Amino acid sequence: MALDDVLAQIRACRACAVDLPHEPRPVVRVSSATRLLICGQAPGRRVHESGLPFDDPSGDRLRDWLGVNRATFYDHPAIGVAAMAFCFPGTNPKGGDFPPPPRCAELWRPSLMAALPQAELTLLVGGYAQVWALKDRRPMTEVVRDWPAHLPNYLPLPHPSWRNTAWLKRNPWFEAEVVPYLRARTAEILKL
């Protein structure tokens, strides 16, 4: 199926409407030129409201890891964002957002990935994306620490949320080893 057709179907999707506390608003930003695909778990509340992926402090940290500014992140045709779930899953009363509903990835991931043949590196942001793509159920820290084993197609990353600030402090190897690789590879893909 052509990418435009897949995107039209995703944007019209209401498969989770009965389970969401709000109107579905699928957020996906890819094009036929996407070479660097960012796959997180699901949009947060701010992204749901703006319609722009990573339009929050997590996005600021992610852009820093990539070594790109906001304009490049949103305007460069080689960067695409397609989370495991395209709609904000709602806020968990115990804190944080609910996890991405698996049905979204089951419905859309295969046809979307088939329509993005130029994607040469997929950033797997957080455990849900890592389990889906790698079928690796080890703890996220172990998967990210083993990052060279997943290259050249995938690069597992922790989620750039402020909630992971303590994780980053406990795992300084991530910013010492993975971030420099990610910046260099991003610059190479984007021809910066």
C-alpha positions in Angstrom: 0.0 0.0 0.0 1.3 3.5 -0.8 2.4 5.7 2.1 -0.2 8.3 1.4 -2.9 5.7 1.7 -1.5 4.2 4.9 -1.2 7.7 6.4 -4.8 8.6 5.4 -6.0 5.4 7.1 -4.0 6.0 10.2 -5.3 9.6 10.5 -8.9 8.4 10.1 -8.4 5.5 12.6 -10.9 5.3 15.5 -10.1 1.8 16.6 -9.4 2.8 20.2 -12.1 5.5 20.5 -14.2 3.5 23.0 -11.1 3.1 25.2 -9.9 6.7 25.2 -11.1 9.4 27.6 -10.9 11.9 24.7 -11.4 12.1 20.9 -8.6 10.1 19.0 -6.0 12.3 17.4 -3.5 10.1 15.6 -0.1 11.8 15.5 2.4 10.6 12.9 4.9 12.5 10.9 6.7 10.6 8.1 7.3 11.0 4.4 8.6 9.0 1.6 12.0 10.7 2.3 12.2 9.4 5.9 15.6 7.9 6.5 15.8 8.3 10.3 12.6 7.0 12.0 11.9 7.8 15.6 9.7 5.2 17.3 8.5 6.2 20.8 5.6 4.7 22.8 2.7 7.1 22.3 2.0 10.8 22.2 1.7 12.6 25.6 -1.0 15.1 26.4 0.9 18.1 25.0 1.6 16.3 21.8 -2.1 15.3 21.6 -3.0 19.0 21.9 -0.5 20.4 19.5 -0.4 17.5 16.9 3.4 17.7 16.8 5.4 14.7 17.9 7.9 15.4 20.8 6.5 18.9 21.2 7.4 18.8 24.9 10.5 18.8 27.2 11.1 15.1 26.1 11.5 16.4 22.6 14.0 19.0 23.7 16.1 16.3 25.3 15.7 14.0 22.2 16.7 16.8 19.9 19.8 17.4 22.1 20.7 13.8 21.8 20.3 13.9 18.0 22.3 17.2 17.8 19.6 19.0 15.8 17.5 22.1 16.5 13.8 22.3 16.5 13.5 23.6 13.0 15.6 20.7 11.6 13.7 18.2 13.6 10.4 19.3 12.2 11.4 20.4 8.7 14.1 18.0 7.5 12.3 15.5 5.3 14.7 12.6 6.4 13.4 12.7 10.0 10.1 10.8 10.7 8.2 10.1 13.9 5.9 7.2 14.2 5.2 5.9 17.7 3.9 2.5 18.7 0.5 4.1 19.3 -0.5 7.2 17.4 -3.0 8.5 20.0 -2.5 9.8 23.5 -3.6 6.8 25.7 -4.6 9.0 28.6 -3.2 9.7 32.1 -2.8 6.9 34.6 -4.2 8.0 38.0 -1.2 6.4 39.6 1.1 8.8 37.6 2.4 9.1 34.1 0.6 8.1 30.9 -1.1 4.7 30.2 1.0 2.4 28.1 0.4 2.4 24.3 -2.4 0.0 23.4 -1.0 -2.9 21.5 -3.8 -2.9 19.0 -2.4 0.3 17.3 0.9 -1.3 16.5 -0.8 -4.5 15.4 -3.1 -2.6 13.1 -0.6 -0.2 11.5 3.0 -1.0 12.1 3.5 -3.6 9.4 1.9 -1.5 6.6 3.6 1.7 7.7 7.1 0.1 7.8 6.5 -1.5 4.4 5.7 2.0 3.1 8.9 3.5 4.4 11.6 1.6 2.4 14.1 4.5 2.8 14.3 4.3 6.6 17.8 3.1 7.4 17.9 3.7 11.1 15.0 3.4 13.6 15.4 4.8 17.0 13.6 2.6 19.5 12.7 5.1 22.2 11.7 3.2 25.4 10.8 -0.4 26.3 7.6 -0.7 24.3 9.2 0.1 21.0 12.2 -2.1 21.8 10.0 -5.1 22.7 7.9 -4.7 19.5 10.8 -4.3 17.1 13.5 -6.5 18.7 11.3 -9.1 20.5 13.7 -8.6 23.3 12.0 -8.6 26.7 15.1 -7.9 28.8 15.0 -4.8 31.0 15.4 -1.6 28.9 18.8 -0.8 30.5 20.2 -4.2 29.2 18.8 -3.6 25.7 20.2 -0.1 25.5 23.6 -1.2 26.9 23.7 -3.8 24.1 23.1 -1.1 21.5 25.9 -2.0 19.0 24.3 -5.5 18.6 21.2 -3.9 17.1 22.9 -1.8 14.5 22.7 -0.9 11.6 18.9 -0.9 11.5 18.0 -0.1 15.1 19.3 2.0 18.0 17.5 1.4 21.3 17.3 4.5 23.5 15.8 5.3 26.9 12.8 7.6 26.8 14.0 11.2 27.0 11.4 12.0 29.6 12.3 14.0 32.7 11.2 10.9 34.6 14.4 9.2 33.3 16.8 11.9 34.6 17.8 9.6 37.5 18.4 6.7 35.0 20.7 8.9 33.0 22.7 9.8 36.1 23.0 6.1 37.0 24.1 5.2 33.5 26.6 7.8 32.4 27.9 5.4 29.7 24.7 6.3 27.7 25.7 10.0 27.2 29.4 9.1 26.9 29.0 6.3 24.3 25.5 6.2 22.7 24.8 10.0 22.3 28.0 10.7 20.3 27.3 7.8 18.0 23.7 9.0 17.6 24.8 12.6 16.8 27.3 11.4 14.2 24.9 9.0 12.6 22.1 11.7 12.5 24.5 14.2 10.9 25.5 11.5 8.3 21.9 10.6 7.5 20.8 14.2 7.3 23.9 15.2 5.4 24.6 18.0 7.9 
